[in-house]
Amino acid sequence: MSIATRSQFPIQLVNRIHHAECVSWMKALPDACVDFVLTDPPYMVSYCDRSGRTIPNDNNGTWLFPAFREIFRVLRPNRFVVSWYGWQKVDVFLKVWRAAGFTPVGHFVATKSYASSRRFTAAHHEQAYLLAKGSPAVPDNPVCDLLPWRYTGNHWHPCEKPLCALFPLIDAFSAPGDVVLDPFAGSASTLIAAYQRNRSFCGIEFDQQYYQPACDRLAREVSARRSPAA
């Protein structure tokens, strides 16, 4: 992968997905080396899909503040994080984000044509917060806070995000050549979306059952885009 980068991110680590625990791994990065963070951390709801797949550390929140403290440190000043979250724990997420140093400055909703769950309500949306480090300039043409959504089938991961929901975020909050970090890489959707938008990227995935499929998916994407027929 030959996308150029302007940041101080270690060149040997860029444009890859790493099998590691993200807090310890990020501690080795220099300060202010990442241009944008787009991530989908565990929601702390003990999720289990119909096939029995679970999410590591989704039954506790001990990792949440250490992770976002490191994300704050490695992010450049006046830059952004977009983090998906579970509404059931919004109070916990907001408390941690603010404690880590971030200011919530926006909110996104991705609307679904189907209900992903049904209880007191039929759940037809996913949600994410826009978090700022410092005081970024207000854009002349801000991105819409409603995001598109297509069902992925969750082949690669039980909580797989569609690329169409990620492209507007990458376009709005990073530029070609920027480094996009996803410390909870899951299915590698963020990395693939960044690659397709000519950004550099770095992903971290802790669980081996998701890490290897994510590597395979990323390699398939790079191979397809490099082939003459692509």
KEZA-835796 format. One record per residue: residue in three letters; z, y, x of N, C-alpha, C, CB in turn. Coordinates in Angstrom, 1 decimal. Glycine has a CB too. Layout:
% KEZA-835796
   residuo     n_c3     n_c2     n_c1    ca_c3    ca_c2    ca_c1     c_c3     c_c2     c_c1    cb_c3    cb_c2    cb_c1
       ALA        Z        Y        X        Z        Y        X        Z        Y        X        Z        Y        X
...
***
This chain:
% KEZA-835796
   residuo     n_c3     n_c2     n_c1    ca_c3    ca_c2    ca_c1     c_c3     c_c2     c_c1    cb_c3    cb_c2    cb_c1
       MET      0.0     -1.2      0.8      0.0      0.0      0.0      0.0      1.2      0.9      1.2      0.0     -1.0
       SER     -0.9      2.1      0.7     -1.1      3.2      1.7     -0.9      4.6      1.1     -2.5      3.1      2.2
       ILE     -0.2      4.7      0.0      0.1      6.0     -0.6      0.9      6.8      0.4      0.8      5.9     -2.0
       ALA      0.5      8.0      0.7      1.3      8.9      1.6      2.5      9.5      0.9      0.4     10.0      2.2
       THR      3.5      9.8      1.7      4.7     10.5      1.2      5.1     11.6      2.1      5.8      9.5      1.1
       ARG      5.6     12.7      1.5      6.0     13.9      2.2      7.5     13.9      2.5      5.6     15.1      1.4
       SER      8.3     13.0      1.9      9.7     13.0      1.9     10.2     12.4      3.2     10.4     12.3      0.7
       GLN     11.6     12.4      3.4     12.2     11.8      4.6     12.6     10.4      4.3     13.4     12.7      5.0
       PHE     12.1      9.8      3.3     12.4      8.4      3.0     11.9      7.5      4.1     11.8      8.0      1.6
       PRO     12.8      6.6      4.5     12.3      5.7      5.6     11.0      5.0      5.3     13.4      4.7      5.9
       ILE     10.0      5.1      6.1      8.7      4.7      5.8      8.6      3.1      5.7      7.7      5.1      6.9
       GLN      9.5      2.4      6.4      9.5      1.0      6.4     10.1      0.4      5.1     10.3      0.4      7.6
       LEU     10.7      1.3      4.3     11.3      0.8      3.0     10.5      1.2      1.8     12.7      1.4      2.9
       VAL      9.5      2.1      2.0      8.8      2.6      0.9      7.7      1.6      0.4      8.2      3.9      1.2
       ASN      7.4      1.8     -0.9      6.3      1.0     -1.6      6.6     -0.5     -1.5      5.0      1.2     -0.9
       ARG      7.9     -0.8     -1.8      8.4     -2.2     -1.9      9.5     -2.3     -2.9      8.9     -2.6     -0.5
       ILE      9.7     -3.5     -3.3     10.9     -3.8     -4.1     11.9     -4.6     -3.2     10.6     -4.6     -5.4
       HIS     13.1     -4.3     -3.2     14.1     -4.9     -2.3     15.1     -5.7     -3.1     14.8     -3.8     -1.5
       HIS     15.4     -6.9     -2.6     16.4     -7.8     -3.3     17.8     -7.4     -2.7     16.1     -9.3     -3.0
       ALA     18.6     -6.7     -3.4     19.8     -6.2     -2.9     20.7     -5.7     -4.0     19.6     -5.1     -1.9
       GLU     22.0     -5.5     -3.7     22.9     -4.7     -4.6     22.7     -3.3     -4.3     24.4     -5.2     -4.4
       CYS     22.4     -2.5     -5.4     21.8     -1.1     -5.1     22.8     -0.2     -4.5     21.4     -0.6     -6.4
       VAL     24.1     -0.3     -4.8     25.0      0.7     -4.3     25.1      0.6     -2.7     26.5      0.5     -4.9
       SER     25.3     -0.6     -2.3     25.4     -0.8     -0.8     24.1     -0.5     -0.1     25.8     -2.3     -0.5
       TRP     23.0     -0.9     -0.8     21.6     -0.6     -0.2     21.4      0.9     -0.1     20.5     -1.3     -1.0
       MET     21.7      1.6     -1.1     21.4      3.1     -1.1     22.3      3.8     -0.1     21.6      3.7     -2.5
       LYS     23.4      3.3      0.3     24.3      3.9      1.3     23.6      4.0      2.6     25.6      3.1      1.4
       ALA     22.6      3.2      2.9     21.9      3.3      4.2     20.8      4.3      4.2     21.3      1.9      4.5
       LEU     20.5      4.9      3.0     19.5      5.9      2.9     20.0      7.3      3.4     18.9      6.0      1.5
       PRO     19.1      8.1      3.9     19.6      9.5      4.3     19.8     10.3      3.0     18.6     10.1      5.2
       ASP     20.5     11.4      3.2     20.7     12.3      2.1     19.4     13.0      1.7     21.7     13.4      2.5
       ALA     19.2     13.3      0.4     18.1     14.1     -0.1     16.8     13.6      0.3     18.3     15.5      0.3
       CYS     16.5     12.3      0.2     15.2     11.7      0.6     14.3     11.2     -0.5     15.5     10.5      1.5
       VAL     14.8     11.3     -1.8     14.1     10.8     -3.0     13.7     12.0     -3.8     15.0      9.8     -3.8
       ASP     12.5     12.0     -4.4     12.0     13.1     -5.2     12.3     12.9     -6.7     10.5     13.2     -5.0
       PHE     12.3     11.7     -7.2     12.6     11.5     -8.6     13.1     10.1     -8.8     11.2     11.7     -9.4
       VAL     14.1     10.0     -9.7     14.6      8.7    -10.0     14.4      8.4    -11.5     16.2      8.6     -9.7
       LEU     13.8      7.2    -11.8     13.5      6.8    -13.1     14.0      5.3    -13.2     11.9      6.8    -13.5
       THR     15.0      5.1    -14.0     15.7      3.8    -14.0     16.2      3.4    -15.3     16.8      3.9    -13.0
       ASP     16.5      2.1    -15.4     17.0      1.5    -16.7     18.1      0.6    -16.3     15.8      0.7    -17.4
       PRO     19.3      1.2    -16.2     20.5      0.4    -15.7     21.0     -0.5    -16.9     21.6      1.3    -15.2
       PRO     21.9     -1.5    -16.5     22.5     -2.3    -17.6     23.3     -1.3    -18.6     23.5     -3.3    -17.0
       TYR     23.3     -1.7    -19.8     23.9     -0.9    -20.9     25.3     -1.2    -21.1     23.1     -1.0    -22.1
       MET     25.9     -2.2    -20.4     27.3     -2.6    -20.6     27.6     -3.1    -22.0     28.2     -1.4    -20.3
       VAL     26.6     -3.9    -22.5     26.7     -4.5    -23.9     26.7     -6.0    -23.9     25.7     -3.9    -24.8
       SER     26.7     -6.6    -22.8     26.6     -8.1    -22.7     25.4     -8.6    -23.4     27.9     -8.7    -23.3
       TYR     24.2     -8.1    -23.1     23.0     -8.4    -23.9     22.6     -9.8    -23.5     21.9     -7.4    -23.5
       CYS     22.0    -10.5    -24.5     21.4    -11.9    -24.3     20.3    -12.0    -25.2     22.5    -13.0    -24.5
       ASP     19.1    -12.3    -24.7     17.9    -12.3    -25.6     17.8    -13.7    -26.2     16.6    -12.0    -24.8
       ARG     16.8    -13.9    -27.0     16.6    -15.2    -27.8     16.5    -16.4    -26.9     15.5    -15.0    -28.7
       SER     16.0    -16.2    -25.7     15.8    -17.3    -24.8     17.0    -17.6    -23.9     14.6    -17.1    -24.0
       GLY     18.0    -16.8    -24.1     19.3    -16.9    -23.3     19.3    -16.1    -22.0     19.4    -18.4    -22.9
       ARG     18.3    -15.3    -21.8     18.3    -14.4    -20.6     19.4    -13.3    -20.7     16.9    -13.8    -20.3
       THR     20.1    -13.1    -19.6     21.1    -12.0    -19.6     20.8    -11.0    -18.5     22.5    -12.6    -19.4
       ILE     21.6     -9.9    -18.4     21.4     -8.9    -17.4     22.6     -8.9    -16.5     21.2     -7.5    -18.1
       PRO     22.5     -8.9    -15.2     23.6     -8.9    -14.3     24.5     -7.7    -14.5     23.2     -9.0    -12.8
       ASN     25.8     -7.8    -14.5     26.8     -6.7    -14.6     26.7     -6.0    -15.9     26.5     -5.8    -13.4
       ASP     26.1     -6.6    -16.9     26.0     -5.9    -18.2     27.3     -6.1    -19.0     24.8     -6.5    -19.0
       ASN     28.2     -6.8    -18.5     29.5     -7.0    -19.2     30.6     -6.1    -18.6     29.9     -8.4    -19.1
       ASN     30.3     -5.2    -17.7     31.3     -4.3    -17.2     30.6     -3.0    -16.7     32.0     -5.0    -16.0
       GLY     31.5     -2.0    -16.4     30.9     -0.7    -15.9     31.5     -0.3    -14.6     31.2      0.4    -16.9
       THR     32.0     -1.2    -13.8     32.6     -0.9    -12.5     31.6     -0.3    -11.5     33.3     -2.1    -11.9
       TRP     30.3     -0.7    -11.7     29.3     -0.3    -10.8     28.7      1.1    -11.1     28.2     -1.3    -10.8
       LEU     28.9      1.6    -12.3     28.2      2.7    -12.9     28.4      4.0    -12.0     28.6      3.0    -14.3
       PHE     29.6      4.4    -11.8     29.9      5.6    -11.1     29.4      5.5     -9.6     31.3      6.0    -11.1
       PRO     29.8      4.4     -8.9     29.3      4.3     -7.5     27.8      4.4     -7.4     29.7      3.0     -6.9
       ALA     27.1      3.8     -8.4     25.6      3.8     -8.4     25.1      5.2     -8.5     25.0      2.9     -9.4
       PHE     25.6      5.9     -9.5     25.0      7.3     -9.8     25.6      8.3     -8.7     25.4      7.7    -11.2
       ARG     26.7      8.0     -8.1     27.1      8.9     -7.0     26.1      8.8     -5.8     28.5      8.5     -6.5
       GLU     25.6      7.6     -5.6     24.7      7.4     -4.5     23.3      7.9     -4.9     24.5      5.9     -4.1
       ILE     22.9      7.8     -6.2     21.7      8.3     -6.7     21.7      9.9     -6.5     21.4      8.0     -8.1
       PHE     22.8     10.5     -6.8     22.9     11.9     -6.6     22.8     12.3     -5.2     24.3     12.4     -7.2
       ARG     23.4     11.6     -4.3     23.3     11.9     -2.9     21.9     11.8     -2.3     24.3     11.0     -2.1
       VAL     21.2     10.7     -2.7     19.9     10.5     -2.1     18.8     11.4     -2.7     19.5      9.1     -2.2
       LEU     19.1     11.9     -3.9     18.1     12.8     -4.6     18.0     14.1     -4.0     18.4     12.9     -6.1
       ARG     16.8     14.7     -3.9     16.6     16.0     -3.3     17.2     17.1     -4.3     15.2     16.3     -3.1
       PRO     17.7     18.2     -3.8     18.2     19.3     -4.7     17.1     19.7     -5.7     18.7     20.4     -3.9
       ASN     17.6     20.2     -6.8     16.7     20.7     -7.9     15.6     19.7     -8.3     16.0     22.0     -7.4
       ARG     16.0     18.4     -8.4     15.2     17.4     -8.8     15.9     16.6    -10.0     14.8     16.4     -7.7
       PHE     15.2     15.6    -10.5     15.6     15.0    -11.8     15.8     13.5    -11.7     14.6     15.3    -12.8
       VAL     16.6     13.0    -12.6     16.8     11.6    -12.9     16.5     11.4    -14.4     18.2     11.1    -12.5
       VAL     15.7     10.4    -14.7     15.6     10.0    -16.1     16.2      8.6    -16.2     14.1     10.0    -16.6
       SER     17.3      8.5    -17.0     18.0      7.2    -17.1     18.0      6.7    -18.6     19.4      7.3    -16.6
       TRP     17.4      5.6    -18.8     17.6      4.9    -20.1     19.1      4.5    -20.2     16.7      3.7    -20.3
       TYR     19.5      4.4    -21.5     20.9      4.1    -21.7     21.1      3.4    -23.0     21.9      5.3    -21.5
       GLY     22.3      2.8    -23.2     22.6      2.2    -24.6     23.4      3.1    -25.3     23.3      0.8    -24.4
       TRP     23.1      3.4    -26.6     23.8      4.4    -27.4     25.3      4.0    -27.6     23.1      4.6    -28.7
       GLN     25.5      2.7    -27.5     26.9      2.2    -27.8     27.9      2.7    -26.7     27.0      0.7    -27.8
       LYS     27.4      3.0    -25.5     28.2      3.5    -24.4     27.8      4.9    -23.9     28.1      2.5    -23.2
       VAL     27.3      5.7    -24.8     26.8      7.0    -24.4     28.0      7.9    -23.9     26.2      7.8    -25.6
       ASP     29.2      7.7    -24.4     30.3      8.5    -23.9     30.6      8.1    -22.4     31.5      8.2    -24.7
       VAL     30.5      6.8    -22.1     30.7      6.4    -20.7     29.6      6.9    -19.8     30.8      4.8    -20.7
       PHE     28.4      6.8    -20.2     27.3      7.3    -19.4     27.4      8.7    -19.1     25.9      7.0    -20.0
       LEU     27.6      9.5    -20.1     27.7     11.0    -19.9     28.9     11.4    -19.0     27.8     11.7    -21.3
       LYS     30.0     10.7    -19.2     31.2     11.0    -18.4     30.8     10.7    -16.9     32.4     10.2    -18.8
       VAL     30.2      9.6    -16.6     29.9      9.2    -15.3     28.8     10.1    -14.7     29.4      7.8    -15.2
       TRP     27.8     10.4    -15.4     26.7     11.3    -14.9     27.3     12.6    -14.5     25.6     11.5    -16.0
       ARG     28.1     13.2    -15.4     28.7     14.5    -15.0     29.6     14.4    -13.8     29.4     15.1    -16.2
       ALA     30.4     13.4    -13.8     31.3     13.2    -12.6     30.6     13.0    -11.3     32.2     12.0    -12.9
       ALA     29.4     12.4    -11.4     28.6     12.2    -10.2     27.9     13.5     -9.7     27.5     11.2    -10.4
       GLY     27.9     14.5    -10.6     27.3     15.8    -10.2     26.1     16.3    -11.0     26.9     15.8     -8.8
       PHE     25.6     15.4    -11.9     24.4     15.7    -12.7     24.7     16.6    -13.9     23.7     14.4    -13.1
       THR     23.7     17.3    -14.4     23.8     18.1    -15.6     22.8     17.5    -16.6     23.5     19.6    -15.4
       PRO     23.1     17.0    -17.8     22.2     16.6    -18.7     21.4     17.8    -19.2     22.8     15.9    -19.9
       VAL     20.1     17.8    -19.1     19.2     18.9    -19.5     18.1     18.6    -20.5     18.6     19.5    -18.3
       GLY     18.1     17.3    -20.9     17.1     16.9    -21.9     17.3     15.5    -22.4     15.7     17.0    -21.3
       HIS     16.6     15.1    -23.4     16.8     13.8    -24.0     15.5     13.3    -24.5     17.9     13.8    -25.1
       PHE     15.2     12.0    -24.3     13.9     11.4    -24.7     14.2     10.3    -25.7     13.1     10.9    -23.5
       VAL     13.3     10.2    -26.7     13.3      9.1    -27.6     11.9      8.4    -27.6     13.7      9.5    -29.1
       ALA     11.9      7.1    -27.4     10.6      6.4    -27.5     10.7      5.6    -28.9     10.5      5.4    -26.3
       THR      9.7      5.9    -29.7      9.7      5.3    -31.1      8.9      4.0    -31.1      9.1      6.3    -32.1
       LYS      9.5      3.0    -31.8      8.8      1.7    -31.9      8.3      1.5    -33.3      9.9      0.6    -31.5
       SER      7.2      0.7    -33.4      6.7      0.3    -34.7      7.4     -0.8    -35.3      5.2      0.0    -34.6
       TYR      8.3     -1.4    -34.5      9.1     -2.6    -35.0     10.5     -2.4    -34.7      8.5     -3.9    -34.2
       ALA     11.4     -3.2    -35.3     12.8     -3.1    -35.1     13.2     -4.1    -34.1     13.6     -3.3    -36.4
       SER     13.8     -3.7    -33.0     14.3     -4.6    -31.9     15.6     -5.2    -32.3     14.4     -3.8    -30.6
       SER     16.3     -4.7    -33.2     17.5     -5.3    -33.7     17.8     -4.8    -35.1     18.8     -5.1    -32.8
       ARG     18.6     -5.5    -35.9     18.9     -5.1    -37.2     20.4     -5.4    -37.5     18.1     -5.8    -38.3
       ARG     21.2     -4.3    -37.8     22.5     -4.5    -38.2     22.8     -3.5    -39.3     23.6     -4.4    -37.0
       PHE     23.6     -2.4    -39.0     23.7     -1.4    -40.0     22.5     -0.5    -40.1     24.9     -0.5    -39.6
       THR     21.7     -0.5    -39.0     20.4      0.2    -39.0     19.4     -0.8    -38.4     20.4      1.5    -38.3
       ALA     18.1     -0.5    -38.7     17.0     -1.2    -38.0     16.6     -0.3    -36.8     15.8     -1.4    -39.0
       ALA     16.7     -0.9    -35.6     16.6     -0.1    -34.4     15.1      0.0    -34.0     17.4     -0.8    -33.2
       HIS     14.6      1.2    -34.3     13.2      1.5    -34.0     13.0      2.5    -32.9     12.5      2.0    -35.2
       HIS     13.9      2.6    -32.0     13.8      3.5    -30.8     14.6      3.1    -29.6     14.2      5.0    -31.2
       GLU     14.2      3.6    -28.5     14.9      3.6    -27.2     15.2      5.0    -26.8     14.2      2.7    -26.1
       GLN     16.2      5.2    -25.9     16.5      6.6    -25.6     16.9      6.7    -24.1     17.7      7.0    -26.4
       ALA     16.7      7.9    -23.6     16.9      8.2    -22.2     17.4      9.7    -22.0     15.7      7.9    -21.3
       TYR     18.2      9.9    -21.1     18.6     11.3    -20.7     17.9     11.8    -19.5     20.1     11.4    -20.5
       LEU     17.6     13.1    -19.5     17.1     13.8    -18.4     18.2     14.5    -17.7     15.9     14.8    -18.8
       LEU     18.5     14.2    -16.4     19.6     14.7    -15.7     19.1     15.5    -14.5     20.5     13.5    -15.2
       ALA     19.7     16.6    -14.2     19.3     17.5    -13.2     20.3     17.6    -12.1     19.0     18.9    -13.7
       LYS     19.8     17.6    -10.8     20.7     17.9     -9.7     20.4     19.3     -9.3     20.4     16.9     -8.5
       GLY     21.3     20.2     -9.4     21.1     21.6     -9.0     20.5     22.4    -10.2     20.2     21.7     -7.8
       SER     19.6     23.3     -9.9     19.0     24.1    -10.9     17.5     24.1    -10.8     19.5     25.6    -10.8
       PRO     16.8     23.1    -11.3     15.3     23.1    -11.2     14.7     24.2    -12.0     14.8     21.7    -11.6
       ALA     13.5     24.6    -11.6     12.8     25.7    -12.4     12.4     25.1    -13.7     11.6     26.2    -11.6
       VAL     12.4     25.9    -14.8     12.0     25.5    -16.1     10.4     25.5    -16.1     12.5     26.5    -17.2
       PRO      9.8     24.4    -16.5      8.3     24.4    -16.5      7.7     25.3    -17.5      7.8     22.9    -16.7
       ASP      6.5     25.7    -17.3      5.7     26.5    -18.3      5.3     25.6    -19.5      4.5     27.1    -17.6
       ASN      5.0     24.4    -19.2      4.6     23.5    -20.3      5.5     22.2    -20.3      3.1     23.1    -20.2
       PRO      6.6     22.3    -20.9      7.5     21.1    -20.8      7.0     19.9    -21.5      8.9     21.5    -21.4
       VAL      7.4     18.7    -21.0      6.9     17.5    -21.6      7.6     17.2    -22.9      7.2     16.3    -20.6
       CYS      6.8     16.6    -23.8      7.4     16.3    -25.2      8.5     15.3    -25.0      6.2     15.7    -26.1
       ASP      9.5     15.4    -25.8     10.7     14.5    -25.7     10.5     13.3    -26.6     11.9     15.2    -26.1
       LEU      9.4     13.1    -27.2      9.0     11.8    -27.9      8.1     11.1    -27.1      8.4     12.1    -29.3
       LEU      8.4      9.8    -26.8      7.6      9.0    -25.9      6.9      7.9    -26.6      8.4      8.4    -24.7
       PRO      5.7      7.5    -26.2      5.0      6.4    -26.8      5.6      5.1    -26.5      3.5      6.4    -26.5
       TRP      5.3      4.0    -27.2      5.9      2.7    -26.9      4.9      1.6    -27.4      7.3      2.5    -27.6
       ARG      4.8      0.6    -26.6      4.0     -0.6    -27.0      4.9     -1.8    -26.6      2.6     -0.7    -26.3
       TYR      4.9     -2.8    -27.5      5.6     -4.0    -27.2      5.0     -4.7    -26.0      5.6     -4.9    -28.5
       THR      5.9     -5.1    -25.1      5.4     -5.7    -23.9      5.4     -7.2    -24.0      6.2     -5.3    -22.7
       GLY      6.2     -7.8    -24.9      6.4     -9.2    -25.0      7.6     -9.6    -24.1      5.2     -9.9    -24.5
       ASN      8.1     -8.7    -23.3      9.2     -9.0    -22.4      9.0    -10.3    -21.6     10.5     -9.2    -23.2
       HIS      7.8    -10.4    -21.1      7.4    -11.6    -20.3      8.2    -11.6    -19.0      5.9    -11.7    -20.1
       TRP      8.2    -10.4    -18.3      8.8    -10.4    -17.0     10.3    -10.1    -17.0      8.1     -9.2    -16.2
       HIS     10.8     -9.6    -18.1     12.2     -9.2    -18.1     12.7     -9.0    -19.5     12.5     -7.9    -17.2
       PRO     13.9     -9.3    -19.9     14.3     -9.2    -21.3     14.4     -7.8    -21.8     15.6     -9.9    -21.5
       CYS     14.4     -6.8    -20.9     14.5     -5.4    -21.3     13.3     -4.6    -20.7     15.8     -4.8    -20.9
       GLU     12.1     -5.2    -20.7     11.0     -4.6    -20.0     10.5     -3.3    -20.7      9.9     -5.6    -19.9
       LYS     10.3     -2.3    -20.0      9.8     -1.0    -20.5      8.3     -1.0    -20.4     10.5      0.2    -19.8
       PRO      7.6     -0.5    -21.4      6.1     -0.4    -21.3      5.7      0.8    -20.4      5.5     -0.2    -22.7
       LEU      4.6      0.6    -19.7      4.1      1.7    -18.8      3.8      3.0    -19.5      2.8      1.2    -18.1
       CYS      3.3      2.9    -20.8      3.0      4.1    -21.5      4.1      5.0    -21.8      2.3      3.7    -22.9
       ALA      5.4      4.5    -21.8      6.6      5.3    -21.9      7.0      6.0    -20.6      7.7      4.5    -22.5
       LEU      6.5      5.4    -19.5      6.9      5.9    -18.2      6.0      6.9    -17.6      7.1      4.7    -17.3
       PHE      4.7      6.8    -17.9      3.7      7.7    -17.3      4.0      9.2    -17.6      2.3      7.4    -17.9
       PRO      4.4      9.6    -18.9      4.7     11.0    -19.1      5.9     11.5    -18.2      5.0     11.3    -20.5
       LEU      6.8     10.7    -18.0      8.0     11.0    -17.2      7.6     11.2    -15.7      9.1     10.0    -17.4
       ILE      6.9     10.3    -15.2      6.4     10.4    -13.8      5.5     11.6    -13.6      5.7      9.1    -13.4
       ASP      4.6     11.9    -14.6      3.7     13.0    -14.5      4.5     14.3    -14.5      2.7     13.0    -15.6
       ALA      5.6     14.4    -15.4      6.3     15.6    -15.6      7.3     16.0    -14.4      7.1     15.6    -16.9
       PHE      7.9     15.0    -13.8      9.0     15.2    -12.9      8.7     14.8    -11.5     10.2     14.5    -13.4
       SER      7.5     14.5    -11.1      7.1     14.2     -9.8      5.7     14.6     -9.5      7.4     12.7     -9.4
       ALA      5.3     14.6     -8.3      3.9     15.0     -7.9      3.3     13.9     -7.0      3.9     16.3     -7.1
       PRO      2.0     13.8     -6.9      1.4     12.8     -6.0      2.0     12.8     -4.6     -0.1     12.9     -6.0
       GLY      2.3     11.7     -4.1      2.9     11.6     -2.8      4.5     11.6     -2.8      2.5     12.7     -2.0
       ASP      5.1     12.0     -3.9      6.5     11.9     -4.0      7.0     10.5     -4.0      7.0     12.6     -5.3
       VAL      8.3     10.3     -3.7      8.9      9.0     -3.7      9.7      8.9     -5.0      9.9      8.8     -2.5
       VAL      9.4      7.9     -5.8     10.1      7.6     -7.0     11.0      6.4     -6.8      9.1      7.3     -8.2
       LEU     12.2      6.5     -7.1     13.2      5.4     -6.8     13.7      4.8     -8.2     14.4      5.9     -6.0
       ASP     13.8      3.5     -8.2     14.4      2.8     -9.3     15.4      1.8     -8.8     13.3      2.0    -10.2
       PRO     16.7      2.1     -8.8     17.7      1.2     -8.3     18.0      0.0     -9.1     19.0      2.0     -8.1
       PHE     17.5      0.0    -10.4     17.6     -1.2    -11.3     16.2     -1.6    -11.7     18.6     -0.8    -12.5
       ALA     15.5     -2.2    -10.8     14.0     -2.3    -10.9     13.6     -3.2    -12.0     13.4     -2.7     -9.6
       GLY     14.4     -4.3    -12.3     14.0     -5.2    -13.4     12.7     -5.8    -13.2     14.1     -4.5    -14.7
       SER     11.8     -5.4    -14.1     10.4     -6.0    -14.2      9.4     -5.2    -13.3      9.9     -6.0    -15.6
       ALA      9.9     -4.2    -12.6      9.0     -3.4    -11.7      8.1     -2.4    -12.5      8.2     -4.2    -10.9
       SER      8.4     -2.2    -13.8      7.5     -1.3    -14.6      7.5      0.1    -14.0      8.0     -1.2    -16.0
       THR      8.7      0.7    -13.6      8.7      2.0    -13.0      7.8      2.1    -11.7     10.1      2.4    -12.6
       LEU      7.9      1.0    -10.9      7.2      1.0     -9.6      5.7      0.9     -9.9      7.6     -0.2     -8.8
       ILE      5.3      0.2    -10.8      3.9      0.0    -11.2      3.3      1.4    -11.7      3.6     -1.1    -12.1
       ALA      4.1      2.0    -12.6      3.7      3.3    -13.2      3.6      4.3    -12.1      4.7      3.7    -14.3
       ALA      4.5      4.3    -11.2      4.5      5.3    -10.1      3.3      5.0     -9.2      5.8      5.2     -9.2
       TYR      3.0      3.8     -8.9      1.8      3.4     -8.1      0.5      3.9     -8.7      1.8      1.9     -7.8
       GLN      0.4      3.6    -10.1     -0.8      4.0    -10.8     -1.0      5.5    -10.8     -0.8      3.5    -12.2
       ARG      0.1      6.3    -10.7      0.1      7.7    -10.6      0.1      8.3     -9.2      1.2      8.3    -11.4
       ASN     -0.2      7.5     -8.2     -0.3      7.9     -6.8      0.9      8.5     -6.3     -1.4      8.9     -6.7
       ARG      2.1      7.9     -6.7      3.3      8.2     -6.1      3.7      7.1     -5.2      4.4      8.5     -7.2
       SER      4.5      7.4     -4.2      5.2      6.3     -3.4      6.4      5.9     -4.3      5.7      6.8     -2.0
       PHE      6.9      4.7     -4.0      8.0      4.2     -4.8      8.9      3.3     -4.0      7.4      3.4     -6.0
       CYS     10.1      3.0     -4.5     11.0      2.1     -4.0     11.8      1.5     -5.1     11.9      2.7     -2.9
       GLY     11.9      0.2     -5.2     12.7     -0.5     -6.2     13.8     -1.4     -5.6     11.8     -1.3     -7.1
       ILE     14.9     -1.5     -6.3     16.0     -2.4     -5.9     16.3     -3.3     -7.1     17.2     -1.6     -5.4
       GLU     16.3     -4.6     -6.9     16.7     -5.5     -7.9     17.7     -6.6     -7.4     15.4     -6.2     -8.5
       PHE     18.8     -6.7     -8.1     19.9     -7.5     -7.6     19.7     -9.0     -7.9     21.2     -7.1     -8.2
       ASP     19.2     -9.3     -9.1     19.1    -10.7     -9.6     17.9    -11.4     -9.1     19.2    -10.7    -11.1
       GLN     18.0    -12.5     -8.5     16.9    -13.3     -8.0     16.0    -13.7     -9.1     17.4    -14.5     -7.2
       GLN     16.5    -14.0    -10.3     15.6    -14.5    -11.4     14.6    -13.4    -11.8     16.4    -15.0    -12.6
       TYR     15.0    -12.2    -11.6     14.1    -11.1    -11.9     13.4    -10.5    -10.7     14.8    -10.0    -12.7
       TYR     14.0    -10.6     -9.6     13.4    -10.1     -8.4     12.0    -10.7     -8.0     14.3    -10.2     -7.2
       GLN     12.0    -12.0     -8.0     10.7    -12.7     -7.6      9.6    -12.4     -8.6     11.0    -14.2     -7.4
       PRO      9.8    -12.5     -9.9      8.8    -12.2    -10.9      8.3    -10.7    -10.7      9.2    -12.4    -12.3
       ALA      9.3     -9.8    -10.4      8.9     -8.4    -10.2      8.0     -8.3     -9.0     10.1     -7.5    -10.1
       CYS      8.3     -9.0     -7.9      7.5     -9.0     -6.7      6.1     -9.5     -7.1      8.1     -9.8     -5.6
       ASP      6.0    -10.6     -7.8      4.7    -11.2     -8.2      3.9    -10.2     -9.0      4.9    -12.5     -8.9
       ARG      4.6     -9.6    -10.0      3.9     -8.6    -10.9      3.4     -7.4    -10.1      4.8     -8.1    -12.0
       LEU      4.2     -6.9     -9.2      3.8     -5.8     -8.4      2.6     -6.1     -7.5      4.9     -5.2     -7.5
       ALA      2.7     -7.3     -6.8      1.6     -7.7     -6.0      0.3     -7.9     -6.7      2.0     -9.0     -5.3
       ARG      0.4     -8.4     -8.0     -0.8     -8.6     -8.8     -1.4     -7.3     -9.1     -0.4     -9.4    -10.1
       GLU     -0.6     -6.3     -9.4     -1.1     -4.9     -9.8     -1.8     -4.3     -8.6      0.1     -4.0    -10.2
       VAL     -1.2     -4.4     -7.4     -1.8     -3.8     -6.2     -3.1     -4.5     -5.9     -0.9     -3.9     -5.0
       SER     -3.2     -5.8     -6.0     -4.4     -6.6     -5.7     -5.5     -6.2     -6.7     -4.1     -8.1     -5.8
       ALA     -5.1     -6.1     -8.0     -6.1     -5.7     -9.0     -6.7     -4.3     -8.8     -5.5     -5.8    -10.4
       ARG     -5.9     -3.4     -8.4     -6.4     -2.0     -8.2     -7.2     -1.9     -6.8     -5.2     -1.1     -8.2
       ARG     -7.0     -2.8     -5.9     -7.7     -2.8     -4.7     -9.0     -3.5     -4.7     -6.9     -3.3     -3.6
       SER     -9.2     -4.4     -5.7    -10.4     -5.2     -5.8    -11.6     -4.3     -6.2    -10.2     -6.3     -6.8
       PRO    -12.8     -4.6     -5.7    -14.0     -3.8     -6.1    -14.3     -3.7     -7.5    -15.2     -4.4     -5.4
       ALA    -13.9     -4.7     -8.3    -14.1     -4.7     -9.8    -13.1     -3.8    -10.5    -14.1     -6.1    -10.3
       ALA    -12.0     -3.4     -9.9    -11.0     -2.6    -10.5    -11.5     -1.2    -10.8     -9.7     -2.6     -9.7
***
